[in-house]
Amino acid sequence: MDLPSGTVLVFDRDEDLIVFESFVDATNYLEAMDVSDGEYTAAYSPEGGVLALTAPEGPEGPVVLTRTGIGDPADLERRVAHYW
């Protein structure tokens, strides 16, 4: 199944997977406090593009999600396989 390119896949410390339909959905759902505390260990686009999750204004500010320009489809595949 192909996912839309705007889909965001986020993994937490427990290696659980959260899937969002868009960057906006991800940043609206995720809390800056959790991002600052390192709750989320990885974020990817469906193609394996590495996404950076940050909380530049600290635990009370917004969550920012950006494309890094780095691809790691092998790590994404490994994480998804482990999750399943």
PDB file of N, CA, C and O in Angstrom, chain B, residues numbered from 101:
ATOM      1  N   MET B 101       0.828  -1.180   0.000  1.00  0.00           N
ATOM      2  CA  MET B 101       0.000   0.000   0.000  1.00  0.00           C
ATOM      3  C   MET B 101       0.871   1.241   0.000  1.00  0.00           C
ATOM      4  O   MET B 101       1.740   1.393   0.859  1.00  0.00           O
ATOM      5  N   ASP B 102       0.651   2.111  -0.936  1.00  0.00           N
ATOM      6  CA  ASP B 102       1.403   3.356  -1.006  1.00  0.00           C
ATOM      7  C   ASP B 102       0.715   4.423  -0.164  1.00  0.00           C
ATOM      8  O   ASP B 102      -0.501   4.600  -0.235  1.00  0.00           O
ATOM      9  N   LEU B 103       1.500   5.121   0.622  1.00  0.00           N
ATOM     10  CA  LEU B 103       0.985   6.210   1.444  1.00  0.00           C
ATOM     11  C   LEU B 103       1.228   7.536   0.729  1.00  0.00           C
ATOM     12  O   LEU B 103       2.206   7.657  -0.008  1.00  0.00           O
ATOM     13  N   PRO B 104       0.376   8.520   0.925  1.00  0.00           N
ATOM     14  CA  PRO B 104       0.618   9.843   0.344  1.00  0.00           C
ATOM     15  C   PRO B 104       1.946  10.417   0.850  1.00  0.00           C
ATOM     16  O   PRO B 104       2.353  10.144   1.980  1.00  0.00           O
ATOM     17  N   SER B 105       2.608  11.199   0.025  1.00  0.00           N
ATOM     18  CA  SER B 105       3.938  11.710   0.370  1.00  0.00           C
ATOM     19  C   SER B 105       3.936  12.602   1.605  1.00  0.00           C
ATOM     20  O   SER B 105       4.979  12.757   2.240  1.00  0.00           O
ATOM     21  N   GLY B 106       2.808  13.189   1.962  1.00  0.00           N
ATOM     22  CA  GLY B 106       2.738  14.040   3.142  1.00  0.00           C
ATOM     23  C   GLY B 106       2.551  13.295   4.445  1.00  0.00           C
ATOM     24  O   GLY B 106       2.531  13.905   5.514  1.00  0.00           O
ATOM     25  N   THR B 107       2.413  11.978   4.368  1.00  0.00           N
ATOM     26  CA  THR B 107       2.230  11.150   5.564  1.00  0.00           C
ATOM     27  C   THR B 107       3.480  11.224   6.440  1.00  0.00           C
ATOM     28  O   THR B 107       4.602  11.296   5.940  1.00  0.00           O
ATOM     29  N   VAL B 108       3.265  11.205   7.745  1.00  0.00           N
ATOM     30  CA  VAL B 108       4.364  11.249   8.713  1.00  0.00           C
ATOM     31  C   VAL B 108       4.276  10.014   9.601  1.00  0.00           C
ATOM     32  O   VAL B 108       3.223   9.715  10.164  1.00  0.00           O
ATOM     33  N   LEU B 109       5.398   9.297   9.720  1.00  0.00           N
ATOM     34  CA  LEU B 109       5.476   8.113  10.574  1.00  0.00           C
ATOM     35  C   LEU B 109       6.408   8.444  11.735  1.00  0.00           C
ATOM     36  O   LEU B 109       7.576   8.774  11.527  1.00  0.00           O
ATOM     37  N   VAL B 110       5.893   8.354  12.945  1.00  0.00           N
ATOM     38  CA  VAL B 110       6.658   8.717  14.136  1.00  0.00           C
ATOM     39  C   VAL B 110       6.758   7.497  15.050  1.00  0.00           C
ATOM     40  O   VAL B 110       5.769   6.810  15.302  1.00  0.00           O
ATOM     41  N   PHE B 111       7.958   7.247  15.534  1.00  0.00           N
ATOM     42  CA  PHE B 111       8.211   6.149  16.464  1.00  0.00           C
ATOM     43  C   PHE B 111       8.554   6.725  17.825  1.00  0.00           C
ATOM     44  O   PHE B 111       9.289   7.707  17.934  1.00  0.00           O
ATOM     45  N   ASP B 112       8.007   6.093  18.871  1.00  0.00           N
ATOM     46  CA  ASP B 112       8.312   6.563  20.214  1.00  0.00           C
ATOM     47  C   ASP B 112       9.342   5.651  20.890  1.00  0.00           C
ATOM     48  O   ASP B 112       9.828   4.689  20.295  1.00  0.00           O
ATOM     49  N   ARG B 113       9.655   5.972  22.129  1.00  0.00           N
ATOM     50  CA  ARG B 113      10.658   5.211  22.893  1.00  0.00           C
ATOM     51  C   ARG B 113      10.346   3.731  22.993  1.00  0.00           C
ATOM     52  O   ARG B 113      11.247   2.894  23.032  1.00  0.00           O
ATOM     53  N   ASP B 114       9.053   3.416  23.035  1.00  0.00           N
ATOM     54  CA  ASP B 114       8.641   2.020  23.146  1.00  0.00           C
ATOM     55  C   ASP B 114       8.582   1.331  21.785  1.00  0.00           C
ATOM     56  O   ASP B 114       8.151   0.183  21.676  1.00  0.00           O
ATOM     57  N   GLU B 115       9.015   2.039  20.762  1.00  0.00           N
ATOM     58  CA  GLU B 115       9.026   1.580  19.369  1.00  0.00           C
ATOM     59  C   GLU B 115       7.622   1.386  18.808  1.00  0.00           C
ATOM     60  O   GLU B 115       7.418   0.637  17.852  1.00  0.00           O
ATOM     61  N   ASP B 116       6.652   2.079  19.425  1.00  0.00           N
ATOM     62  CA  ASP B 116       5.313   2.123  18.855  1.00  0.00           C
ATOM     63  C   ASP B 116       5.312   3.106  17.690  1.00  0.00           C
ATOM     64  O   ASP B 116       6.124   4.030  17.640  1.00  0.00           O
ATOM     65  N   LEU B 117       4.411   2.899  16.777  1.00  0.00           N
ATOM     66  CA  LEU B 117       4.309   3.715  15.570  1.00  0.00           C
ATOM     67  C   LEU B 117       3.025   4.530  15.598  1.00  0.00           C
ATOM     68  O   LEU B 117       1.947   4.004  15.873  1.00  0.00           O
ATOM     69  N   ILE B 118       3.154   5.818  15.312  1.00  0.00           N
ATOM     70  CA  ILE B 118       2.007   6.707  15.157  1.00  0.00           C
ATOM     71  C   ILE B 118       2.073   7.234  13.729  1.00  0.00           C
ATOM     72  O   ILE B 118       3.118   7.719  13.296  1.00  0.00           O
ATOM     73  N   VAL B 119       0.970   7.144  12.995  1.00  0.00           N
ATOM     74  CA  VAL B 119       0.938   7.590  11.600  1.00  0.00           C
ATOM     75  C   VAL B 119      -0.007   8.781  11.496  1.00  0.00           C
ATOM     76  O   VAL B 119      -1.139   8.737  11.978  1.00  0.00           O
ATOM     77  N   PHE B 120       0.474   9.843  10.860  1.00  0.00           N
ATOM     78  CA  PHE B 120      -0.313  11.056  10.654  1.00  0.00           C
ATOM     79  C   PHE B 120      -0.494  11.298   9.162  1.00  0.00           C
ATOM     80  O   PHE B 120       0.393  10.990   8.366  1.00  0.00           O
ATOM     81  N   GLU B 121      -1.621  11.840   8.793  1.00  0.00           N
ATOM     82  CA  GLU B 121      -1.905  12.110   7.389  1.00  0.00           C
ATOM     83  C   GLU B 121      -1.079  13.267   6.834  1.00  0.00           C
ATOM     84  O   GLU B 121      -0.864  13.355   5.626  1.00  0.00           O
ATOM     85  N   SER B 122      -0.615  14.160   7.721  1.00  0.00           N
ATOM     86  CA  SER B 122       0.106  15.336   7.244  1.00  0.00           C
ATOM     87  C   SER B 122       1.036  15.885   8.323  1.00  0.00           C
ATOM     88  O   SER B 122       0.967  15.494   9.488  1.00  0.00           O
ATOM     89  N   PHE B 123       1.900  16.793   7.906  1.00  0.00           N
ATOM     90  CA  PHE B 123       2.787  17.485   8.849  1.00  0.00           C
ATOM     91  C   PHE B 123       1.939  18.254   9.861  1.00  0.00           C
ATOM     92  O   PHE B 123       2.240  18.254  11.055  1.00  0.00           O
ATOM     93  N   VAL B 124       0.883  18.908   9.384  1.00  0.00           N
ATOM     94  CA  VAL B 124       0.016  19.692  10.268  1.00  0.00           C
ATOM     95  C   VAL B 124      -0.622  18.799  11.322  1.00  0.00           C
ATOM     96  O   VAL B 124      -0.646  19.150  12.502  1.00  0.00           O
ATOM     97  N   ASP B 125      -1.136  17.655  10.910  1.00  0.00           N
ATOM     98  CA  ASP B 125      -1.737  16.730  11.873  1.00  0.00           C
ATOM     99  C   ASP B 125      -0.714  16.295  12.920  1.00  0.00           C
ATOM    100  O   ASP B 125      -1.030  16.223  14.108  1.00  0.00           O
ATOM    101  N   ALA B 126       0.500  16.008  12.485  1.00  0.00           N
ATOM    102  CA  ALA B 126       1.549  15.566  13.412  1.00  0.00           C
ATOM    103  C   ALA B 126       1.894  16.660  14.416  1.00  0.00           C
ATOM    104  O   ALA B 126       1.954  16.404  15.619  1.00  0.00           O
ATOM    105  N   THR B 127       2.121  17.873  13.929  1.00  0.00           N
ATOM    106  CA  THR B 127       2.528  18.949  14.840  1.00  0.00           C
ATOM    107  C   THR B 127       1.382  19.403  15.742  1.00  0.00           C
ATOM    108  O   THR B 127       1.623  19.907  16.839  1.00  0.00           O
ATOM    109  N   ASN B 128       0.150  19.231  15.297  1.00  0.00           N
ATOM    110  CA  ASN B 128      -0.989  19.569  16.158  1.00  0.00           C
ATOM    111  C   ASN B 128      -1.204  18.524  17.247  1.00  0.00           C
ATOM    112  O   ASN B 128      -1.676  18.857  18.334  1.00  0.00           O
ATOM    113  N   TYR B 129      -0.868  17.275  16.976  1.00  0.00           N
ATOM    114  CA  TYR B 129      -1.093  16.187  17.926  1.00  0.00           C
ATOM    115  C   TYR B 129       0.047  16.043  18.931  1.00  0.00           C
ATOM    116  O   TYR B 129      -0.194  15.898  20.130  1.00  0.00           O
ATOM    117  N   LEU B 130       1.277  16.081  18.449  1.00  0.00           N
ATOM    118  CA  LEU B 130       2.437  15.852  19.314  1.00  0.00           C
ATOM    119  C   LEU B 130       2.643  17.036  20.252  1.00  0.00           C
ATOM    120  O   LEU B 130       2.453  18.189  19.866  1.00  0.00           O
ATOM    121  N   GLU B 131       3.033  16.738  21.479  1.00  0.00           N
ATOM    122  CA  GLU B 131       3.243  17.792  22.465  1.00  0.00           C
ATOM    123  C   GLU B 131       4.724  18.134  22.575  1.00  0.00           C
ATOM    124  O   GLU B 131       5.585  17.255  22.583  1.00  0.00           O
ATOM    125  N   ALA B 132       4.996  19.433  22.660  1.00  0.00           N
ATOM    126  CA  ALA B 132       6.370  19.921  22.741  1.00  0.00           C
ATOM    127  C   ALA B 132       7.102  19.342  23.946  1.00  0.00           C
ATOM    128  O   ALA B 132       8.301  19.071  23.873  1.00  0.00           O
ATOM    129  N   MET B 133       6.390  19.151  25.050  1.00  0.00           N
ATOM    130  CA  MET B 133       7.016  18.586  26.246  1.00  0.00           C
ATOM    131  C   MET B 133       7.563  17.193  25.946  1.00  0.00           C
ATOM    132  O   MET B 133       8.673  16.860  26.362  1.00  0.00           O
ATOM    133  N   ASP B 134       6.791  16.377  25.226  1.00  0.00           N
ATOM    134  CA  ASP B 134       7.239  15.024  24.881  1.00  0.00           C
ATOM    135  C   ASP B 134       8.400  15.057  23.892  1.00  0.00           C
ATOM    136  O   ASP B 134       9.330  14.257  23.990  1.00  0.00           O
ATOM    137  N   VAL B 135       8.342  15.981  22.944  1.00  0.00           N
ATOM    138  CA  VAL B 135       9.446  16.119  21.982  1.00  0.00           C
ATOM    139  C   VAL B 135      10.710  16.522  22.731  1.00  0.00           C
ATOM    140  O   VAL B 135      11.772  15.943  22.502  1.00  0.00           O
ATOM    141  N   SER B 136      10.610  17.509  23.627  1.00  0.00           N
ATOM    142  CA  SER B 136      11.762  17.969  24.411  1.00  0.00           C
ATOM    143  C   SER B 136      12.335  16.868  25.290  1.00  0.00           C
ATOM    144  O   SER B 136      13.545  16.803  25.508  1.00  0.00           O
ATOM    145  N   ASP B 137      11.455  15.998  25.796  1.00  0.00           N
ATOM    146  CA  ASP B 137      11.887  14.908  26.676  1.00  0.00           C
ATOM    147  C   ASP B 137      12.433  13.702  25.919  1.00  0.00           C
ATOM    148  O   ASP B 137      12.865  12.731  26.539  1.00  0.00           O
ATOM    149  N   GLY B 138      12.420  13.749  24.580  1.00  0.00           N
ATOM    150  CA  GLY B 138      12.952  12.647  23.791  1.00  0.00           C
ATOM    151  C   GLY B 138      12.011  11.458  23.683  1.00  0.00           C
ATOM    152  O   GLY B 138      12.455  10.337  23.437  1.00  0.00           O
ATOM    153  N   GLU B 139      10.710  11.693  23.867  1.00  0.00           N
ATOM    154  CA  GLU B 139       9.725  10.610  23.781  1.00  0.00           C
ATOM    155  C   GLU B 139       9.691   9.987  22.384  1.00  0.00           C
ATOM    156  O   GLU B 139       9.451   8.789  22.236  1.00  0.00           O
ATOM    157  N   TYR B 140       9.929  10.802  21.380  1.00  0.00           N
ATOM    158  CA  TYR B 140       9.879  10.328  19.993  1.00  0.00           C
ATOM    159  C   TYR B 140      11.301  10.149  19.477  1.00  0.00           C
ATOM    160  O   TYR B 140      12.099  11.087  19.478  1.00  0.00           O
ATOM    161  N   THR B 141      11.608   8.931  19.037  1.00  0.00           N
ATOM    162  CA  THR B 141      12.982   8.605  18.672  1.00  0.00           C
ATOM    163  C   THR B 141      13.264   8.748  17.181  1.00  0.00           C
ATOM    164  O   THR B 141      14.424   8.852  16.781  1.00  0.00           O
ATOM    165  N   ALA B 142      12.219   8.755  16.354  1.00  0.00           N
ATOM    166  CA  ALA B 142      12.438   8.874  14.908  1.00  0.00           C
ATOM    167  C   ALA B 142      11.152   9.291  14.225  1.00  0.00           C
ATOM    168  O   ALA B 142      10.053   8.960  14.671  1.00  0.00           O
ATOM    169  N   ALA B 143      11.311  10.028  13.131  1.00  0.00           N
ATOM    170  CA  ALA B 143      10.177  10.411  12.293  1.00  0.00           C
ATOM    171  C   ALA B 143      10.607  10.300  10.840  1.00  0.00           C
ATOM    172  O   ALA B 143      11.729  10.660  10.483  1.00  0.00           O
ATOM    173  N   TYR B 144       9.698   9.794   9.999  1.00  0.00           N
ATOM    174  CA  TYR B 144      10.014   9.526   8.598  1.00  0.00           C
ATOM    175  C   TYR B 144       8.859   9.894   7.679  1.00  0.00           C
ATOM    176  O   TYR B 144       7.697   9.936   8.085  1.00  0.00           O
ATOM    177  N   SER B 145       9.212  10.155   6.443  1.00  0.00           N
ATOM    178  CA  SER B 145       8.227  10.211   5.371  1.00  0.00           C
ATOM    179  C   SER B 145       8.060   8.773   4.879  1.00  0.00           C
ATOM    180  O   SER B 145       8.894   7.923   5.192  1.00  0.00           O
ATOM    181  N   PRO B 146       7.003   8.480   4.117  1.00  0.00           N
ATOM    182  CA  PRO B 146       6.799   7.098   3.654  1.00  0.00           C
ATOM    183  C   PRO B 146       7.933   6.551   2.793  1.00  0.00           C
ATOM    184  O   PRO B 146       8.119   5.336   2.716  1.00  0.00           O
ATOM    185  N   GLU B 147       8.693   7.431   2.147  1.00  0.00           N
ATOM    186  CA  GLU B 147       9.793   6.992   1.287  1.00  0.00           C
ATOM    187  C   GLU B 147      11.081   6.744   2.071  1.00  0.00           C
ATOM    188  O   GLU B 147      12.089   6.327   1.501  1.00  0.00           O
ATOM    189  N   GLY B 148      11.046   7.005   3.386  1.00  0.00           N
ATOM    190  CA  GLY B 148      12.239   6.812   4.210  1.00  0.00           C
ATOM    191  C   GLY B 148      13.019   8.087   4.445  1.00  0.00           C
ATOM    192  O   GLY B 148      14.137   8.046   4.957  1.00  0.00           O
ATOM    193  N   GLY B 149      12.439   9.226   4.074  1.00  0.00           N
ATOM    194  CA  GLY B 149      13.094  10.501   4.361  1.00  0.00           C
ATOM    195  C   GLY B 149      13.059  10.777   5.852  1.00  0.00           C
ATOM    196  O   GLY B 149      12.015  10.656   6.494  1.00  0.00           O
ATOM    197  N   VAL B 150      14.206  11.148   6.395  1.00  0.00           N
ATOM    198  CA  VAL B 150      14.305  11.426   7.825  1.00  0.00           C
ATOM    199  C   VAL B 150      13.722  12.814   8.095  1.00  0.00           C
ATOM    200  O   VAL B 150      14.066  13.790   7.430  1.00  0.00           O
ATOM    201  N   LEU B 151      12.832  12.875   9.086  1.00  0.00           N
ATOM    202  CA  LEU B 151      12.214  14.128   9.490  1.00  0.00           C
ATOM    203  C   LEU B 151      12.725  14.502  10.877  1.00  0.00           C
ATOM    204  O   LEU B 151      12.930  13.632  11.724  1.00  0.00           O
ATOM    205  N   ALA B 152      12.927  15.784  11.102  1.00  0.00           N
ATOM    206  CA  ALA B 152      13.390  16.261  12.403  1.00  0.00           C
ATOM    207  C   ALA B 152      12.210  16.817  13.183  1.00  0.00           C
ATOM    208  O   ALA B 152      11.492  17.695  12.703  1.00  0.00           O
ATOM    209  N   LEU B 153      12.019  16.306  14.372  1.00  0.00           N
ATOM    210  CA  LEU B 153      10.992  16.789  15.294  1.00  0.00           C
ATOM    211  C   LEU B 153      11.684  17.621  16.350  1.00  0.00           C
ATOM    212  O   LEU B 153      12.569  17.129  17.050  1.00  0.00           O
ATOM    213  N   THR B 154      11.289  18.882  16.472  1.00  0.00           N
ATOM    214  CA  THR B 154      11.912  19.749  17.465  1.00  0.00           C
ATOM    215  C   THR B 154      10.851  20.569  18.189  1.00  0.00           C
ATOM    216  O   THR B 154       9.721  20.714  17.722  1.00  0.00           O
ATOM    217  N   ALA B 155      11.241  21.094  19.329  1.00  0.00           N
ATOM    218  CA  ALA B 155      10.426  22.015  20.109  1.00  0.00           C
ATOM    219  C   ALA B 155      11.330  23.197  20.441  1.00  0.00           C
ATOM    220  O   ALA B 155      11.796  23.318  21.574  1.00  0.00           O
ATOM    221  N   PRO B 156      11.585  24.083  19.453  1.00  0.00           N
ATOM    222  CA  PRO B 156      12.580  25.135  19.627  1.00  0.00           C
ATOM    223  C   PRO B 156      12.273  26.142  20.731  1.00  0.00           C
ATOM    224  O   PRO B 156      13.185  26.805  21.227  1.00  0.00           O
ATOM    225  N   GLU B 157      11.017  26.268  21.123  1.00  0.00           N
ATOM    226  CA  GLU B 157      10.656  27.217  22.179  1.00  0.00           C
ATOM    227  C   GLU B 157      10.480  26.532  23.528  1.00  0.00           C
ATOM    228  O   GLU B 157       9.983  27.133  24.480  1.00  0.00           O
ATOM    229  N   GLY B 158      10.893  25.273  23.600  1.00  0.00           N
ATOM    230  CA  GLY B 158      10.802  24.539  24.853  1.00  0.00           C
ATOM    231  C   GLY B 158       9.498  23.778  24.992  1.00  0.00           C
ATOM    232  O   GLY B 158       8.699  23.716  24.057  1.00  0.00           O
ATOM    233  N   PRO B 159       9.288  23.200  26.169  1.00  0.00           N
ATOM    234  CA  PRO B 159       8.162  22.303  26.380  1.00  0.00           C
ATOM    235  C   PRO B 159       6.783  22.943  26.258  1.00  0.00           C
ATOM    236  O   PRO B 159       5.794  22.224  26.118  1.00  0.00           O
ATOM    237  N   GLU B 160       6.685  24.245  26.304  1.00  0.00           N
ATOM    238  CA  GLU B 160       5.392  24.917  26.213  1.00  0.00           C
ATOM    239  C   GLU B 160       5.118  25.492  24.820  1.00  0.00           C
ATOM    240  O   GLU B 160       4.028  25.999  24.558  1.00  0.00           O
ATOM    241  N   GLY B 161       6.096  25.413  23.942  1.00  0.00           N
ATOM    242  CA  GLY B 161       5.946  26.001  22.612  1.00  0.00           C
ATOM    243  C   GLY B 161       5.417  25.012  21.593  1.00  0.00           C
ATOM    244  O   GLY B 161       4.973  23.917  21.938  1.00  0.00           O
ATOM    245  N   PRO B 162       5.470  25.414  20.329  1.00  0.00           N
ATOM    246  CA  PRO B 162       4.982  24.537  19.261  1.00  0.00           C
ATOM    247  C   PRO B 162       5.994  23.440  18.904  1.00  0.00           C
ATOM    248  O   PRO B 162       7.186  23.541  19.193  1.00  0.00           O
ATOM    249  N   VAL B 163       5.474  22.408  18.274  1.00  0.00           N
ATOM    250  CA  VAL B 163       6.313  21.349  17.722  1.00  0.00           C
ATOM    251  C   VAL B 163       6.576  21.704  16.264  1.00  0.00           C
ATOM    252  O   VAL B 163       5.663  22.098  15.538  1.00  0.00           O
ATOM    253  N   VAL B 164       7.826  21.563  15.844  1.00  0.00           N
ATOM    254  CA  VAL B 164       8.216  21.851  14.470  1.00  0.00           C
ATOM    255  C   VAL B 164       8.718  20.557  13.836  1.00  0.00           C
ATOM    256  O   VAL B 164       9.517  19.827  14.421  1.00  0.00           O
ATOM    257  N   LEU B 165       8.234  20.294  12.636  1.00  0.00           N
ATOM    258  CA  LEU B 165       8.615  19.091  11.891  1.00  0.00           C
ATOM    259  C   LEU B 165       9.199  19.537  10.566  1.00  0.00           C
ATOM    260  O   LEU B 165       8.543  20.256   9.811  1.00  0.00           O
ATOM    261  N   THR B 166      10.432  19.119  10.268  1.00  0.00           N
ATOM    262  CA  THR B 166      11.091  19.536   9.029  1.00  0.00           C
ATOM    263  C   THR B 166      11.748  18.350   8.330  1.00  0.00           C
ATOM    264  O   THR B 166      12.157  17.376   8.962  1.00  0.00           O
ATOM    265  N   ARG B 167      11.836  18.464   7.025  1.00  0.00           N
ATOM    266  CA  ARG B 167      12.567  17.463   6.234  1.00  0.00           C
ATOM    267  C   ARG B 167      14.057  17.752   6.396  1.00  0.00           C
ATOM    268  O   ARG B 167      14.477  18.909   6.368  1.00  0.00           O
ATOM    269  N   THR B 168      14.851  16.698   6.564  1.00  0.00           N
ATOM    270  CA  THR B 168      16.296  16.882   6.754  1.00  0.00           C
ATOM    271  C   THR B 168      17.075  16.766   5.453  1.00  0.00           C
ATOM    272  O   THR B 168      18.224  17.200   5.376  1.00  0.00           O
ATOM    273  N   GLY B 169      16.462  16.185   4.435  1.00  0.00           N
ATOM    274  CA  GLY B 169      17.186  15.927   3.195  1.00  0.00           C
ATOM    275  C   GLY B 169      17.969  14.626   3.241  1.00  0.00           C
ATOM    276  O   GLY B 169      18.654  14.278   2.279  1.00  0.00           O
ATOM    277  N   ILE B 170      17.874  13.915   4.342  1.00  0.00           N
ATOM    278  CA  ILE B 170      18.565  12.633   4.517  1.00  0.00           C
ATOM    279  C   ILE B 170      17.542  11.516   4.340  1.00  0.00           C
ATOM    280  O   ILE B 170      16.404  11.635   4.797  1.00  0.00           O
ATOM    281  N   GLY B 171      17.933  10.463   3.697  1.00  0.00           N
ATOM    282  CA  GLY B 171      17.065   9.301   3.538  1.00  0.00           C
ATOM    283  C   GLY B 171      17.641   8.099   4.253  1.00  0.00           C
ATOM    284  O   GLY B 171      18.847   7.855   4.202  1.00  0.00           O
ATOM    285  N   ASP B 172      16.790   7.358   4.912  1.00  0.00           N
ATOM    286  CA  ASP B 172      17.217   6.124   5.573  1.00  0.00           C
ATOM    287  C   ASP B 172      16.084   5.095   5.500  1.00  0.00           C
ATOM    288  O   ASP B 172      15.531   4.695   6.524  1.00  0.00           O
ATOM    289  N   PRO B 173      15.744   4.670   4.273  1.00  0.00           N
ATOM    290  CA  PRO B 173      14.650   3.717   4.126  1.00  0.00           C
ATOM    291  C   PRO B 173      14.903   2.385   4.837  1.00  0.00           C
ATOM    292  O   PRO B 173      13.955   1.717   5.250  1.00  0.00           O
ATOM    293  N   ALA B 174      16.159   2.001   4.982  1.00  0.00           N
ATOM    294  CA  ALA B 174      16.467   0.739   5.663  1.00  0.00           C
ATOM    295  C   ALA B 174      16.072   0.813   7.142  1.00  0.00           C
ATOM    296  O   ALA B 174      15.518  -0.143   7.685  1.00  0.00           O
ATOM    297  N   ASP B 175      16.355   1.940   7.790  1.00  0.00           N
ATOM    298  CA  ASP B 175      15.985   2.080   9.199  1.00  0.00           C
ATOM    299  C   ASP B 175      14.469   2.139   9.344  1.00  0.00           C
ATOM    300  O   ASP B 175      13.914   1.546  10.270  1.00  0.00           O
ATOM    301  N   LEU B 176      13.794   2.845   8.444  1.00  0.00           N
ATOM    302  CA  LEU B 176      12.334   2.880   8.481  1.00  0.00           C
ATOM    303  C   LEU B 176      11.774   1.467   8.341  1.00  0.00           C
ATOM    304  O   LEU B 176      10.887   1.072   9.098  1.00  0.00           O
ATOM    305  N   GLU B 177      12.281   0.717   7.391  1.00  0.00           N
ATOM    306  CA  GLU B 177      11.805  -0.656   7.180  1.00  0.00           C
ATOM    307  C   GLU B 177      12.042  -1.510   8.418  1.00  0.00           C
ATOM    308  O   GLU B 177      11.175  -2.290   8.814  1.00  0.00           O
ATOM    309  N   ARG B 178      13.204  -1.367   9.025  1.00  0.00           N
ATOM    310  CA  ARG B 178      13.527  -2.127  10.240  1.00  0.00           C
ATOM    311  C   ARG B 178      12.566  -1.778  11.365  1.00  0.00           C
ATOM    312  O   ARG B 178      12.068  -2.666  12.057  1.00  0.00           O
ATOM    313  N   ARG B 179      12.302  -0.495  11.551  1.00  0.00           N
ATOM    314  CA  ARG B 179      11.408  -0.058  12.629  1.00  0.00           C
ATOM    315  C   ARG B 179       9.977  -0.547  12.409  1.00  0.00           C
ATOM    316  O   ARG B 179       9.319  -0.999  13.346  1.00  0.00           O
ATOM    317  N   VAL B 180       9.499  -0.454  11.162  1.00  0.00           N
ATOM    318  CA  VAL B 180       8.146  -0.918  10.856  1.00  0.00           C
ATOM    319  C   VAL B 180       8.040  -2.422  11.079  1.00  0.00           C
ATOM    320  O   VAL B 180       7.061  -2.896  11.655  1.00  0.00           O
ATOM    321  N   ALA B 181       9.039  -3.176  10.628  1.00  0.00           N
ATOM    322  CA  ALA B 181       9.038  -4.626  10.810  1.00  0.00           C
ATOM    323  C   ALA B 181       9.025  -4.975  12.289  1.00  0.00           C
ATOM    324  O   ALA B 181       8.306  -5.884  12.704  1.00  0.00           O
ATOM    325  N   HIS B 182       9.818  -4.257  13.095  1.00  0.00           N
ATOM    326  CA  HIS B 182       9.857  -4.517  14.522  1.00  0.00           C
ATOM    327  C   HIS B 182       8.513  -4.183  15.156  1.00  0.00           C
ATOM    328  O   HIS B 182       8.037  -4.915  16.024  1.00  0.00           O
ATOM    329  N   TYR B 183       7.907  -3.099  14.735  1.00  0.00           N
ATOM    330  CA  TYR B 183       6.599  -2.705  15.252  1.00  0.00           C
ATOM    331  C   TYR B 183       5.548  -3.771  14.985  1.00  0.00           C
ATOM    332  O   TYR B 183       4.759  -4.113  15.865  1.00  0.00           O
ATOM    333  N   TRP B 184       5.543  -4.298  13.747  1.00  0.00           N
ATOM    334  CA  TRP B 184       4.546  -5.335  13.400  1.00  0.00           C
ATOM    335  C   TRP B 184       4.861  -6.608  14.124  1.00  0.00           C
ATOM    336  O   TRP B 184       4.146  -7.599  13.971  1.00  0.00           O
TER     337      TRP B 184
END
